[in-house]
Amino acid sequence: MMKLIGSLTSPYVRKVRIVLAEKHINYDFEIDVPWNTQTKVSNHNPLGKIPILILDEKTSLYDSRVIAEYIDSLEIQLGMTRLIPESGNTRWQVKRGEALADGICDAAAAIFLERKRPEVQQSEEWIIRQQKKIDLGLIEAAKMLGDEDWCVGSTISLADVALGCALGYLSFRFSQIEWRQSYPNLARLDEKISQRGSFIATAPRD
């Protein structure tokens, strides 16, 4: 059985956990936070980052985008609907949507970590730069979704999963960002997608 290494708060780990749940794939989940002194993350990923998917004793995959695509490719064996189209323009629309959502998470995580440093060491200029990325990312995400039910096509895709994780992370760590009021279409997507069992089971918590 595959093993996933990650935390309960990372939106990237959550994205992978949701993909695994949507594909009905069983796995072992090992909690390991890279910031902890006893972490063993670097034993499996030289970059010291999560998530990590352990396939066997010799093989591990890292980076949530790589892991998500690997898991999605297993539909060939399992006969399940793909979250990433195999080819064509819709495939790149989904991958672009995932990259956009991950970028929002990158900026939000950068602010969160910066705020954890001693106040005298924090760079307000750096925080403002990251906040601008979040603001522009949300504008683009709202534009991508438009009046549609899903980001790409007529059903859930990895773009929706990634965006749902990004919005969930903002609600979890940055409740002061009033994106629901500013982008009602994103709020509707978040409300709908948050009712799925895969999202309920992976809601971030400290």
DRENPA-3360 file (N, C-alpha, C; in nm, 2 decimals, always signed):
BEGIN
1 = MMKLIGSL = +0.08/-0.12/+0.00/+0.00/+0.00/+0.00/+0.09/+0.13/+0.00 ~ +0.05/+0.23/-0.08/+0.12/+0.35/-0.08/+0.11/+0.42/+0.05 ~ +0.21/+0.51/+0.08/+0.21/+0.59/+0.20/+0.23/+0.73/+0.17 ~ +0.15/+0.82/+0.23/+0.16/+0.96/+0.21/+0.22/+1.02/+0.33 ~ +0.32/+1.11/+0.32/+0.38/+1.18/+0.43/+0.35/+1.33/+0.41 ~ +0.29/+1.38/+0.52/+0.25/+1.52/+0.52/+0.20/+1.57/+0.65 ~ +0.14/+1.69/+0.64/+0.09/+1.75/+0.76/-0.06/+1.77/+0.75 ~ -0.13/+1.81/+0.85/-0.27/+1.83/+0.85/-0.31/+1.98/+0.81;
9 = TSPYVRKV = -0.21/+2.06/+0.79/-0.24/+2.20/+0.76/-0.20/+2.24/+0.61 ~ -0.11/+2.16/+0.55/-0.06/+2.20/+0.42/-0.16/+2.19/+0.31 ~ -0.19/+2.29/+0.24/-0.29/+2.28/+0.13/-0.24/+2.19/+0.01 ~ -0.11/+2.17/+0.00/-0.05/+2.08/-0.10/-0.08/+1.94/-0.06 ~ -0.06/+1.91/+0.06/-0.09/+1.77/+0.11/-0.24/+1.75/+0.10 ~ -0.32/+1.85/+0.14/-0.46/+1.83/+0.13/-0.50/+1.80/-0.02 ~ -0.44/+1.87/-0.11/-0.48/+1.84/-0.25/-0.45/+1.70/-0.29 ~ -0.34/+1.64/-0.25/-0.31/+1.50/-0.28/-0.41/+1.41/-0.21;
17 = RIVLAEKH = -0.44/+1.44/-0.08/-0.53/+1.36/-0.01/-0.67/+1.36/-0.07 ~ -0.71/+1.47/-0.12/-0.84/+1.48/-0.19/-0.84/+1.40/-0.32 ~ -0.73/+1.41/-0.40/-0.72/+1.33/-0.52/-0.73/+1.18/-0.49 ~ -0.66/+1.14/-0.38/-0.66/+1.00/-0.34/-0.81/+0.96/-0.30 ~ -0.87/+1.04/-0.23/-1.01/+1.01/-0.19/-1.11/+1.01/-0.31 ~ -1.09/+1.10/-0.40/-1.18/+1.11/-0.51/-1.16/+0.99/-0.60 ~ -1.04/+0.93/-0.60/-1.01/+0.81/-0.68/-1.03/+0.68/-0.60 ~ -1.08/+0.70/-0.48/-1.10/+0.58/-0.39/-0.98/+0.49/-0.38;
25 = INYDFEID = -0.87/+0.55/-0.35/-0.74/+0.48/-0.34/-0.70/+0.47/-0.19 ~ -0.68/+0.36/-0.13/-0.64/+0.34/+0.00/-0.49/+0.37/+0.02 ~ -0.45/+0.43/+0.13/-0.31/+0.46/+0.16/-0.29/+0.48/+0.30 ~ -0.17/+0.47/+0.35/-0.13/+0.50/+0.48/-0.09/+0.65/+0.49 ~ -0.13/+0.72/+0.59/-0.10/+0.86/+0.61/-0.01/+0.88/+0.73 ~ +0.11/+0.92/+0.71/+0.21/+0.95/+0.81/+0.23/+1.10/+0.83 ~ +0.20/+1.15/+0.95/+0.21/+1.29/+0.97/+0.35/+1.32/+1.01 ~ +0.41/+1.42/+0.94/+0.55/+1.46/+0.96/+0.56/+1.61/+0.92;
33 = VPWNTQTK = +0.60/+1.70/+1.01/+0.61/+1.84/+0.98/+0.75/+1.88/+0.96 ~ +0.79/+1.93/+0.84/+0.93/+1.96/+0.81/+1.00/+2.05/+0.91 ~ +0.92/+2.13/+0.98/+0.98/+2.23/+1.07/+1.02/+2.17/+1.21 ~ +0.96/+2.05/+1.23/+0.99/+1.99/+1.36/+1.13/+1.94/+1.37 ~ +1.19/+1.94/+1.48/+1.33/+1.90/+1.50/+1.35/+1.75/+1.47 ~ +1.25/+1.67/+1.49/+1.26/+1.52/+1.47/+1.22/+1.48/+1.34 ~ +1.19/+1.57/+1.24/+1.14/+1.53/+1.11/+1.23/+1.44/+1.04 ~ +1.17/+1.35/+0.96/+1.24/+1.26/+0.87/+1.21/+1.28/+0.73;
41 = VSNHNPLG = +1.15/+1.40/+0.70/+1.11/+1.43/+0.56/+1.22/+1.42/+0.47 ~ +1.34/+1.47/+0.50/+1.45/+1.48/+0.41/+1.51/+1.34/+0.38 ~ +1.47/+1.24/+0.45/+1.51/+1.10/+0.42/+1.44/+1.05/+0.29 ~ +1.33/+1.12/+0.26/+1.25/+1.08/+0.14/+1.25/+1.18/+0.03 ~ +1.27/+1.31/+0.07/+1.27/+1.42/-0.03/+1.39/+1.51/+0.01 ~ +1.50/+1.51/-0.07/+1.61/+1.59/-0.04/+1.58/+1.74/-0.03 ~ +1.47/+1.78/-0.08/+1.43/+1.92/-0.07/+1.37/+1.95/+0.07 ~ +1.34/+1.85/+0.14/+1.28/+1.87/+0.28/+1.14/+1.92/+0.27;
49 = KIPILILD = +1.06/+1.89/+0.17/+0.92/+1.94/+0.16/+0.82/+1.83/+0.15 ~ +0.70/+1.86/+0.19/+0.59/+1.77/+0.18/+0.49/+1.83/+0.08 ~ +0.40/+1.74/+0.02/+0.38/+1.60/+0.05/+0.49/+1.51/-0.02 ~ +0.49/+1.39/+0.03/+0.58/+1.28/-0.03/+0.49/+1.16/-0.04 ~ +0.49/+1.09/-0.16/+0.42/+0.97/-0.18/+0.52/+0.86/-0.19 ~ +0.52/+0.76/-0.09/+0.61/+0.65/-0.09/+0.54/+0.53/-0.17 ~ +0.60/+0.49/-0.28/+0.54/+0.39/-0.36/+0.59/+0.25/-0.31 ~ +0.72/+0.24/-0.28/+0.78/+0.12/-0.23/+0.91/+0.16/-0.16;
57 = EKTSLYDS = +0.99/+0.06/-0.12/+1.11/+0.09/-0.04/+1.21/+0.18/-0.12 ~ +1.21/+0.18/-0.25/+1.31/+0.24/-0.33/+1.26/+0.37/-0.40 ~ +1.12/+0.38/-0.41/+1.07/+0.49/-0.49/+0.97/+0.58/-0.41 ~ +1.00/+0.71/-0.42/+0.92/+0.81/-0.36/+0.89/+0.92/-0.46 ~ +0.78/+0.98/-0.46/+0.74/+1.10/-0.54/+0.72/+1.22/-0.46 ~ +0.77/+1.33/-0.50/+0.74/+1.46/-0.43/+0.71/+1.57/-0.52 ~ +0.65/+1.67/-0.47/+0.58/+1.78/-0.53/+0.44/+1.74/-0.56 ~ +0.34/+1.82/-0.51/+0.20/+1.78/-0.51/+0.15/+1.77/-0.66;
65 = RVIAEYID = +0.21/+1.85/-0.75/+0.16/+1.84/-0.89/+0.20/+1.71/-0.95 ~ +0.32/+1.66/-0.92/+0.37/+1.53/-0.97/+0.29/+1.42/-0.91 ~ +0.27/+1.43/-0.78/+0.19/+1.32/-0.71/+0.05/+1.31/-0.76 ~ -0.01/+1.43/-0.78/-0.15/+1.43/-0.82/-0.17/+1.37/-0.96 ~ -0.07/+1.41/-1.05/-0.08/+1.35/-1.18/-0.06/+1.20/-1.19 ~ +0.04/+1.16/-1.10/+0.06/+1.01/-1.10/-0.06/+0.94/-1.05 ~ -0.12/+0.99/-0.94/-0.24/+0.92/-0.89/-0.35/+0.92/-1.00 ~ -0.37/+1.04/-1.06/-0.48/+1.05/-1.16/-0.45/+0.95/-1.28;
73 = SLEIQLGM = -0.33/+0.92/-1.31/-0.29/+0.83/-1.42/-0.34/+0.69/-1.39 ~ -0.36/+0.66/-1.26/-0.39/+0.52/-1.22/-0.53/+0.49/-1.27 ~ -0.61/+0.58/-1.32/-0.74/+0.55/-1.37/-0.74/+0.45/-1.48 ~ -0.63/+0.45/-1.55/-0.62/+0.35/-1.66/-0.64/+0.21/-1.61 ~ -0.59/+0.19/-1.49/-0.60/+0.05/-1.42/-0.73/+0.04/-1.35 ~ -0.78/+0.15/-1.29/-0.90/+0.14/-1.20/-1.03/+0.18/-1.27 ~ -1.02/+0.23/-1.39/-1.14/+0.26/-1.47/-1.22/+0.38/-1.41 ~ -1.15/+0.48/-1.35/-1.22/+0.59/-1.29/-1.20/+0.72/-1.38;
81 = TRLIPESG = -1.29/+0.81/-1.36/-1.28/+0.94/-1.43/-1.16/+1.02/-1.40 ~ -1.10/+1.08/-1.50/-0.98/+1.15/-1.47/-1.01/+1.29/-1.42 ~ -0.92/+1.34/-1.33/-0.93/+1.48/-1.29/-0.85/+1.57/-1.37 ~ -0.75/+1.51/-1.45/-0.67/+1.58/-1.55/-0.70/+1.52/-1.68 ~ -0.75/+1.60/-1.78/-0.77/+1.54/-1.91/-0.64/+1.49/-1.97 ~ -0.65/+1.38/-2.05/-0.53/+1.32/-2.10/-0.46/+1.41/-2.20 ~ -0.53/+1.49/-2.28/-0.47/+1.56/-2.39/-0.57/+1.68/-2.42 ~ -0.52/+1.76/-2.52/-0.60/+1.87/-2.57/-0.59/+2.00/-2.48;
89 = NTRWQVKR = -0.67/+2.10/-2.53/-0.67/+2.23/-2.46/-0.72/+2.22/-2.32 ~ -0.82/+2.14/-2.29/-0.87/+2.13/-2.16/-0.77/+2.08/-2.06 ~ -0.67/+2.00/-2.10/-0.57/+1.95/-2.01/-0.49/+2.07/-1.96 ~ -0.45/+2.16/-2.05/-0.36/+2.27/-2.01/-0.44/+2.37/-1.94 ~ -0.57/+2.38/-1.96/-0.65/+2.47/-1.88/-0.66/+2.42/-1.74 ~ -0.67/+2.29/-1.72/-0.67/+2.24/-1.58/-0.54/+2.25/-1.52 ~ -0.43/+2.23/-1.59/-0.30/+2.24/-1.53/-0.27/+2.39/-1.50 ~ -0.31/+2.48/-1.58/-0.29/+2.62/-1.55/-0.37/+2.66/-1.43;
97 = GEALADGI = -0.49/+2.61/-1.41/-0.57/+2.64/-1.30/-0.51/+2.59/-1.17 ~ -0.45/+2.47/-1.18/-0.38/+2.41/-1.06/-0.26/+2.50/-1.03 ~ -0.18/+2.54/-1.13/-0.07/+2.63/-1.10/-0.11/+2.76/-1.04 ~ -0.22/+2.82/-1.09/-0.27/+2.94/-1.03/-0.30/+2.92/-0.88 ~ -0.38/+2.82/-0.85/-0.42/+2.79/-0.71/-0.30/+2.76/-0.62 ~ -0.20/+2.69/-0.68/-0.08/+2.66/-0.60/+0.00/+2.79/-0.57 ~ +0.00/+2.88/-0.67/+0.07/+3.00/-0.66/+0.01/+3.09/-0.55 ~ -0.13/+3.09/-0.54/-0.19/+3.16/-0.43/-0.15/+3.10/-0.29;
105 = CDAAAAIF = -0.14/+2.96/-0.29/-0.09/+2.90/-0.17/+0.05/+2.93/-0.13 ~ +0.13/+2.94/-0.24/+0.27/+2.97/-0.22/+0.29/+3.11/-0.15 ~ +0.21/+3.21/-0.20/+0.22/+3.34/-0.15/+0.16/+3.35/+0.00 ~ +0.05/+3.28/+0.02/-0.01/+3.28/+0.15/+0.09/+3.21/+0.25 ~ +0.15/+3.10/+0.21/+0.24/+3.03/+0.30/+0.36/+3.11/+0.33 ~ +0.41/+3.19/+0.23/+0.52/+3.28/+0.25/+0.49/+3.38/+0.36 ~ +0.37/+3.44/+0.35/+0.33/+3.54/+0.45/+0.32/+3.48/+0.59 ~ +0.26/+3.36/+0.59/+0.25/+3.29/+0.72/+0.38/+3.27/+0.79;
113 = LERKRPEV = +0.48/+3.22/+0.71/+0.61/+3.19/+0.77/+0.69/+3.32/+0.80 ~ +0.67/+3.42/+0.72/+0.73/+3.55/+0.75/+0.68/+3.61/+0.89 ~ +0.55/+3.59/+0.91/+0.49/+3.64/+1.03/+0.53/+3.57/+1.15 ~ +0.59/+3.45/+1.13/+0.63/+3.37/+1.25/+0.77/+3.41/+1.29 ~ +0.84/+3.49/+1.21/+0.97/+3.53/+1.25/+0.96/+3.64/+1.35 ~ +1.07/+3.67/+1.43/+1.06/+3.78/+1.52/+1.02/+3.91/+1.45 ~ +0.94/+3.99/+1.51/+0.89/+4.11/+1.44/+0.99/+4.20/+1.38 ~ +1.11/+4.21/+1.45/+1.21/+4.30/+1.40/+1.28/+4.25/+1.27;
121 = QQSEEWII = +1.26/+4.12/+1.25/+1.32/+4.06/+1.13/+1.22/+4.05/+1.01 ~ +1.10/+4.08/+1.04/+1.00/+4.06/+0.93/+1.01/+4.18/+0.83 ~ +0.99/+4.14/+0.70/+1.00/+4.24/+0.59/+0.85/+4.27/+0.55 ~ +0.81/+4.39/+0.58/+0.67/+4.43/+0.53/+0.67/+4.44/+0.38 ~ +0.78/+4.48/+0.32/+0.78/+4.49/+0.17/+0.76/+4.35/+0.11 ~ +0.82/+4.25/+0.17/+0.80/+4.11/+0.12/+0.66/+4.06/+0.14 ~ +0.60/+4.10/+0.26/+0.46/+4.06/+0.28/+0.37/+4.12/+0.19 ~ +0.39/+4.25/+0.16/+0.30/+4.32/+0.06/+0.31/+4.26/-0.08;
129 = RQQKKIDL = +0.44/+4.22/-0.11/+0.46/+4.16/-0.24/+0.38/+4.03/-0.26 ~ +0.38/+3.95/-0.15/+0.31/+3.82/-0.15/+0.16/+3.85/-0.15 ~ +0.12/+3.95/-0.07/-0.03/+3.98/-0.07/-0.08/+4.02/-0.20 ~ +0.00/+4.09/-0.28/-0.04/+4.13/-0.41/-0.06/+4.01/-0.50 ~ +0.03/+3.91/-0.48/+0.01/+3.78/-0.56/-0.12/+3.71/-0.53 ~ -0.16/+3.71/-0.40/-0.28/+3.66/-0.36/-0.40/+3.73/-0.42 ~ -0.39/+3.87/-0.41/-0.50/+3.95/-0.47/-0.52/+3.93/-0.62 ~ -0.41/+3.93/-0.69/-0.42/+3.91/-0.84/-0.46/+3.77/-0.87;
137 = GLIEAAKM = -0.41/+3.67/-0.79/-0.45/+3.53/-0.81/-0.60/+3.51/-0.80 ~ -0.66/+3.57/-0.69/-0.80/+3.56/-0.67/-0.88/+3.62/-0.79 ~ -0.83/+3.74/-0.83/-0.90/+3.80/-0.95/-0.90/+3.71/-1.07 ~ -0.78/+3.65/-1.10/-0.77/+3.56/-1.21/-0.85/+3.43/-1.19 ~ -0.86/+3.38/-1.07/-0.94/+3.26/-1.04/-1.09/+3.29/-1.06 ~ -1.13/+3.40/-1.02/-1.27/+3.44/-1.04/-1.30/+3.46/-1.18 ~ -1.21/+3.51/-1.26/-1.22/+3.52/-1.40/-1.23/+3.38/-1.47 ~ -1.14/+3.29/-1.42/-1.14/+3.16/-1.48/-1.27/+3.09/-1.46;
145 = LGDEDWCV = -1.32/+3.10/-1.34/-1.45/+3.03/-1.31/-1.57/+3.10/-1.38 ~ -1.57/+3.23/-1.38/-1.69/+3.30/-1.44/-1.82/+3.26/-1.38 ~ -1.91/+3.23/-1.47/-2.05/+3.19/-1.42/-2.07/+3.04/-1.43 ~ -1.96/+2.97/-1.45/-1.97/+2.82/-1.47/-1.98/+2.75/-1.33 ~ -2.02/+2.63/-1.34/-2.02/+2.55/-1.21/-1.89/+2.50/-1.17 ~ -1.80/+2.47/-1.27/-1.67/+2.42/-1.25/-1.56/+2.50/-1.33 ~ -1.44/+2.50/-1.28/-1.33/+2.58/-1.35/-1.31/+2.54/-1.49 ~ -1.31/+2.41/-1.52/-1.29/+2.37/-1.66/-1.39/+2.26/-1.69;
153 = GSTISLAD = -1.47/+2.27/-1.80/-1.56/+2.17/-1.83/-1.68/+2.16/-1.75 ~ -1.75/+2.04/-1.75/-1.88/+2.03/-1.69/-1.88/+1.94/-1.56 ~ -1.76/+1.91/-1.51/-1.74/+1.83/-1.39/-1.62/+1.87/-1.32 ~ -1.60/+1.82/-1.20/-1.49/+1.86/-1.11/-1.36/+1.81/-1.18 ~ -1.26/+1.89/-1.17/-1.12/+1.86/-1.22/-1.02/+1.90/-1.11 ~ -0.89/+1.87/-1.14/-0.79/+1.91/-1.05/-0.78/+2.06/-1.03 ~ -0.82/+2.14/-1.13/-0.83/+2.28/-1.11/-0.92/+2.32/-0.99 ~ -1.03/+2.26/-0.99/-1.13/+2.28/-0.88/-1.07/+2.24/-0.74;
161 = VALGCALG = -1.01/+2.12/-0.74/-0.95/+2.06/-0.62/-0.85/+2.16/-0.57 ~ -0.76/+2.20/-0.66/-0.65/+2.29/-0.61/-0.70/+2.42/-0.57 ~ -0.80/+2.48/-0.64/-0.86/+2.61/-0.60/-0.93/+2.59/-0.47 ~ -1.00/+2.48/-0.45/-1.07/+2.46/-0.32/-0.98/+2.46/-0.21 ~ -0.86/+2.39/-0.23/-0.76/+2.39/-0.12/-0.70/+2.53/-0.10 ~ -0.68/+2.61/-0.20/-0.63/+2.74/-0.18/-0.72/+2.83/-0.10 ~ -0.85/+2.82/-0.14/-0.95/+2.90/-0.07/-0.97/+2.85/+0.08 ~ -0.96/+2.72/+0.09/-0.97/+2.67/+0.23/-0.85/+2.71/+0.32;
169 = YLSFRFSQ = -0.73/+2.72/+0.26/-0.61/+2.76/+0.33/-0.62/+2.91/+0.37 ~ -0.68/+2.99/+0.28/-0.70/+3.13/+0.31/-0.80/+3.15/+0.42 ~ -0.90/+3.07/+0.42/-1.00/+3.08/+0.53/-0.94/+3.03/+0.66 ~ -0.85/+2.93/+0.65/-0.79/+2.87/+0.77/-0.68/+2.97/+0.83 ~ -0.60/+3.03/+0.75/-0.49/+3.11/+0.80/-0.51/+3.26/+0.79 ~ -0.60/+3.30/+0.70/-0.61/+3.44/+0.68/-0.76/+3.48/+0.67 ~ -0.83/+3.46/+0.78/-0.97/+3.49/+0.78/-1.00/+3.64/+0.76 ~ -0.90/+3.72/+0.78/-0.92/+3.87/+0.75/-0.94/+3.90/+0.61;
177 = IEWRQSYP = -0.89/+3.81/+0.52/-0.91/+3.84/+0.37/-1.05/+3.81/+0.33 ~ -1.13/+3.91/+0.30/-1.27/+3.89/+0.27/-1.30/+3.85/+0.12 ~ -1.24/+3.74/+0.08/-1.25/+3.70/-0.06/-1.40/+3.66/-0.09 ~ -1.47/+3.61/+0.01/-1.61/+3.56/-0.02/-1.70/+3.68/-0.07 ~ -1.68/+3.79/+0.00/-1.76/+3.91/-0.04/-1.72/+3.97/-0.17 ~ -1.59/+3.96/-0.20/-1.53/+4.02/-0.32/-1.56/+3.93/-0.44 ~ -1.56/+3.80/-0.42/-1.58/+3.71/-0.54/-1.69/+3.60/-0.50 ~ -1.81/+3.64/-0.52/-1.92/+3.55/-0.49/-1.92/+3.42/-0.57;
185 = NLARLDEK = -1.86/+3.42/-0.69/-1.86/+3.30/-0.77/-1.76/+3.20/-0.70 ~ -1.65/+3.25/-0.65/-1.56/+3.16/-0.57/-1.62/+3.11/-0.45 ~ -1.70/+3.20/-0.38/-1.77/+3.15/-0.26/-1.87/+3.04/-0.29 ~ -1.94/+3.05/-0.40/-2.03/+2.94/-0.44/-1.96/+2.81/-0.47 ~ -1.84/+2.82/-0.54/-1.77/+2.70/-0.56/-1.72/+2.64/-0.43 ~ -1.67/+2.73/-0.34/-1.62/+2.68/-0.22/-1.73/+2.61/-0.14 ~ -1.84/+2.67/-0.13/-1.96/+2.61/-0.06/-1.99/+2.48/-0.11 ~ -2.00/+2.47/-0.25/-2.03/+2.34/-0.31/-1.93/+2.23/-0.29;
193 = ISQRGSFI = -1.80/+2.27/-0.31/-1.70/+2.17/-0.31/-1.67/+2.13/-0.16 ~ -1.69/+2.22/-0.07/-1.67/+2.18/+0.07/-1.76/+2.08/+0.13 ~ -1.87/+2.05/+0.05/-1.97/+1.95/+0.10/-1.93/+1.81/+0.05 ~ -1.83/+1.80/-0.03/-1.78/+1.67/-0.08/-1.71/+1.60/+0.04 ~ -1.73/+1.47/+0.05/-1.66/+1.39/+0.15/-1.51/+1.41/+0.16 ~ -1.45/+1.42/+0.04/-1.30/+1.43/+0.03/-1.26/+1.56/+0.09 ~ -1.34/+1.67/+0.08/-1.30/+1.79/+0.14/-1.33/+1.80/+0.29 ~ -1.44/+1.74/+0.33/-1.48/+1.74/+0.47/-1.37/+1.66/+0.55;
201 = ATAPRD = -1.33/+1.55/+0.50/-1.23/+1.46/+0.57/-1.09/+1.52/+0.58 ~ -1.06/+1.62/+0.50/-0.93/+1.67/+0.49/-0.92/+1.82/+0.53 ~ -1.02/+1.87/+0.59/-1.02/+2.01/+0.64/-0.90/+2.04/+0.73 ~ -0.83/+2.15/+0.70/-0.70/+2.17/+0.77/-0.73/+2.20/+0.92 ~ -0.64/+2.15/+1.00/-0.65/+2.18/+1.15/-0.51/+2.17/+1.21 ~ -0.49/+2.25/+1.31/-0.36/+2.25/+1.38/-0.35/+2.13/+1.47;
% end
